[in-house]
Amino acid sequence: MVQSELIGYVRKSKGGNALKLSISKEAFDDAQRYLSQDGKEYVGLVINLSKVQEILDETRDVTSICQIVNEEL
C-alpha cells in the first residue's frame, strides 16, 4: 500500500492567471529527501494532474501537495 504525507495545497491565484502553492514549513522540514547525482538535495512532491486540471477548469478550488513515503520518486 502506498503511503503519502500531506505537504501543502494548490489553488488558483486570486488573479486567476497562476497556481498558488501553500507548503507547510513543518511538513517540508520533515519531508524525505534524496541526493541527485550532482550532490544536490531535493524533496520529491506529487500533485494529482487531473485534480489540477479541475482547478484550471474551475470545478475544484483546491487539491493537495503530497510526498509518497518510502517509494522512489
N, C-alpha and C positions, 0 to 999 in steps of 0.2 A: 504494500500500500504506500502510495506517495504521500509524504507529509509536506506541508508548507507553513511558513511563518508570515504573518501579515507585517509588511514593512511600511505601507502607506496607501495613498489613494490617488487616483487620476480623475480629473474632471475638466470640463471645458472652461477656459478663462472667461471672465466677465465680458470681455470684448468679443469673445466667440471665435477669435482667429488663432488660438493656440490651445494646447493642452497644458493644464497646470498639474504638476506633481507635488504632492504633500507627503513628505517622508518623515517618519518618526525618528528623531535623533537617537533615542534609546534603542529602538529596534535596529537601526542601521549600525550602531556601535556594536550590538550583539550578533550581527549577521555573520554567517560563514564567509570566509574569504578564500581566494585562490591566487596563486602567483602565475603570471604569464611567463613565457619563455624568456622574455627580456627582463624579468625580475620585477615587473610592476605588479602591485597588489590590486585586485578587483573584488567587487561584490556583485555576484550574478543575481539579477532580479528578473521576474517574469510578469507580463501583463497579458491577459486574455485578449487576443486580437479581435474576436467577434464582439466582445463587450466594449472595446474601444470604438469599433465601428458603430455600435448602438449609441455611444456618446456623441459621435460625429453626426449621426442621423437624428439626434435629439430625442431618442426613445428611451434613453437612460441618462441619469445625471452623473453617476459616479461608479467606478469599479476599483478593485484592489490592486495594489502592487505587492507581490509576494516573492519569497525566496523558497525554492524547492530545497528541502533539507536532506542532507546525506545522499544526494544524487549528483552526478556530474552534470554541469550546466553547459 
